[in-house]
């Protein structure tokens, strides 16, 4: 056994978060530096939910690498298996947002993260086979052809070892085309234990529908046994093959920024499943953690402790 409940395969990005929407940014607009990326967001959430969590990633050799790794460690995620490449770290710029309809400007061409390859997966094979679960995404698979191969190789290893695989297509039109994203989705869906996606953004691009029920059915037809579809800011559809149920998202009275909320959901649900929660309870914990996370700036600005997550999940509507 690897000793890890959850391993997360992906990239870590330098995050520059402006204090205004991007289209309103002017000379002198203030911002803050942090570290994010869907893999780190999910890993931080899994660790906060009680899982022993490791990050499997390739980072750069620039001046931000040391503080980047220190931040990951402070979030409770093991970085002992992170590799380094003689490339810069990827970065992105985003503006303030509470609705989840964010705009990003990325600098990741030729980044260290894009060098992720099957050779890295081979070096982590023992960790992957021994882990309770793997989290990865379509973003990771779209970084490069070798990254795509790495995602499939890692998911195959974990699936064959009877581990759980959580996958989020996380479609980004500026990063990949629909045909490539659909091809990866079709290959990885049968390997998953949970496929988490969004509607309408992912669903329109990948399964040609803006209807959450139809989207879940189409993802399941590809081989995904359990599908969670975020359908706006206030509800999520869960289809486990026995039926489709809408879950409400607990209300956060002080939303600041929705960046990383979906990743927080995936990380929390995956952790709680490995730790023994039944599916519906794991989903409620994931929704509570995601709701709490939007009170912070950026992808890892607010990672709620599990006690707070569990307390919110246990509340009844109207409490």
N, C-alpha and C positions, 0 to 999 in steps of 0.2 A: 504493500500500500504506500501511496505517495505521502500520506499524512494530510492531504488537502481535501476539504469538502468540495471546493469550487476552484477551478482554474479558468482564467479569462485570457483568451487569445485575441490580440489586436494591437492598436497603436495608442500611444499617449501623445497628446498635442499640447503645445504651449498655447494658452488662451489669453487673448487680450479683449477685455470686456469694456465696451464704451458705456458711458452714462447717458447715451441717447440712442435712438434708432439710427441705423447706419445711414439712411437717406437724409437724416437731419444732422449728421456729424459735420462739424466745421473746424477750421483751424483753431486749436486750443481746446477741443472737446476732451474732457478728462476720461481716464480709463484705469483699469487695474489689471495686473498680471496674475495669472493663475495657471493651473494645469488641468486638462480635461481630456476629451475624447470619449467615445462611447464605451470603449473597453475599460478605461479607468473609472468612469462613472458607475458602471455595473459592478466592477470589482470592489469599489468603496462601499457600495450598497450591500453587497454580499457579506463583506467583512462586518459591517455594522449590524447586519441581521444575525450574526453569531457564527458565520461559517469561517473555517480556516481557509484563507483565500490566497492564491498566488497569481501574479501577473506574468504572462508569457508574451514578451514583446521585444522589439529591437529599438533601442534608443540611440541618439546621436552622440557625437563627441564634441559638441559645442559647449559654451560656457553655462548654458542653462541645464545641462544634464544632472549635475549634482543637486541643485535645488529641486529639480523635477523628481528625482528618485527619493529625496528626503520627504517631499510632500506625499508621495505614494506610500511610503512607510508610515508616516503620521496618520494616514487613513486606515492603517491596520492591515495593509496588503503586503505580502512577502515579495521582495524584488530580487531574491537570491538567484533566480533563473533568468532574469532579464539579460539580453545580449546587447552588445554595442557594435555600431558600424561607423565607419569613417565618413559619415554624412551628417548634415544638420538635422535637428529635430523639426518635425512639421509644426505648423502654427496656424491659428485662425483668429479672425477678428469677428466679433458679433456685437450687436447692440442690445439695449434693454428691451425686454419683451415678457409679457405675462400670458399670452395666448397660445404659445407653442408654434406660431407661424413665423419662425425666425428667419433672418437673412444672415448668411455667413460669407466671409471672404477668406479663402484658404490659401496657404503657401505650403504645399506638400509634395510638389514634383521633385523627384530625386531624393526624398527624405529617407532617413534611417528606417522609419516604419515600413516604407514600401519595399524594403529588401527582405522582409519576412519570406521564408521559403520552406519547402519540404525538408531541407537539410536541418533547419531549426527544429521542425516538428520531430524529426528523427532523434535529435539530441534530447528532446523532452518526452520521448515515447514512454518511458517508465512512469513519469509523473502523470501523463494523460491516462494511461491504462489504470493507474491506481486511484485516480481522483473520483469523487462522487459525481461531479458534473463539470461540463465545459460550457462556457458562454462565448459565443462569437457572433459575427454579424456580416451583413452584406457590405458594409463600409470596408471592413478588413479585407473581404474578398475582392473588392474593387480597386485596391491600392495598386496592384500590379498583377501580372499573370502568375508570378511565383507566390504572391499572397493568396490568390484564389486557390492555387494548388495546396497551399498550406492549410487553409480553412477546411477543405475537403479531407485532407489527410488526417488532420486532428479530429474532426468529427467522426471519421471512420474508425479511428483507433478507440475513441471513447465508446462509441456505439457497440463495437465488437466486444468490448470489455464489460458490456452491460451497464455502462454509466449513462447518465442523463446528458442530453445535449439541448441547450437553449439557443435559439437562433432568431435574430431580428434582421429582416431584409434591409431595413433602414435605407431605403432607396434615395440616392442623391444624383439628380440628373447631371450635375456638373462633374461628377466623378465617374459615372459609367452610363452606358446605354441600356435601354430596356431589354434588348435581346440578351445581352450578357448577364444582366441581373436575373432575368427569368431562367436562364440556363443554370446558373448557380443555385437558384431557389429549387428548381426541379431535382437537382442532384442531391441537395442536402436535406430537403423536407422529409424524406423517408428515414433519415438518420436521427431526427429530432425527437425529444420528449415533449418539448414546448416550442411552438413557433409564435413569437410575439410580433405583431405588426400594427400598422396604423391605417385608418380609413378616414378620409378618402385618399390621402397622398400615396402611400404604398400600394393600396389596393387598385387604384386606377391604373397605375403604371405596370403593375405586375400581374393582376388577374382581371383587369378590364371591368371593374365595377366600383361604384361608390356606395354600395349597400353592404353594411357590416355582415349581415347574415349570409348573403351570397358570397362575400369574400371569404368568410370562414369555411364555407362548404367547398369552395374552390381550392383553398389551401389544403384542406383535408383530402381532397381528391388527388392531390399531388403526393400524399403519403404522410402528412403531418398528423399525428394522432390527437394532439391537443393544440388548439389555436386560441390565442388571446388577441382581440382586436380592439385597440383604443378607438373610440368613436366620439371624438370631441373631448372637451375638458372635463365632462361630468359623468361619463359612463364608459364601461368596458364590456365587451361581449366575450364570453368564454364558451367555446364549443369543444366538448370532450368526446364527441361521438355518441354519447348517450342523450344529448340535448344541448341546446344553446340557451345561455342565461345571461341577462344583463346585470352587471354589478355597478352600483353607484360609486362615484369617487367621493370620499369624504371632503367636505368643504374646507378650504384653507382661507381664513378671513384676511390674511395678510400676504397675498401673492406678490412676488417681485419679478421672478424670471423662471420660465418653464424649461430652460435648457437642461437636458439630461434627465427629465422626469421619467421618460419612457425607459431609459437605461436603469434608473433607480428601481423601477418596477421589476424589470427583468432580473436584476441582481438580487433583489429581495426575495422574489418568488422562487428563484432557483435555489438560493440558500435555504429557504424554509422547507422546500420539498426534500432536499438532501437531509435536513435535520429532522424530518419526520412529520411535518405538517401535512394534513390532507390537502388536496388540490384547492378546494374552495377557501380554506383558511389561509393557505399560502397566497392566494390571489388577493384576499382582503388585506393581508399584511403588505403585499406589494403596492396596492392602491393607497393605503395609508402612508407608506413611506414616500411614494411619489408625490402625494399631496403636500406632505410636510416639506419636501425638497424644494418646492417652488418659492419658499420663503428666503432662499439664498440667491446670491448672484453667481451665475456661471454653473458649469456642470457639477462641480464638487463644492460649491459654496455653502451648501446645507445638506449634510448627510445625517439624517436623524438616528439617534440611538434606538436600539430595538425596543427598549422599555416604552419610549414615547410612541413608536410605531404601533406596538401592541395595544397601548391604551387607546389610541385613536381608532384602530380597527375594531375594538370592542364596543365603541360607542354606538348607540342606536340613533337613527335619524331623528333630529329634534332635540337630542340631549344637549 
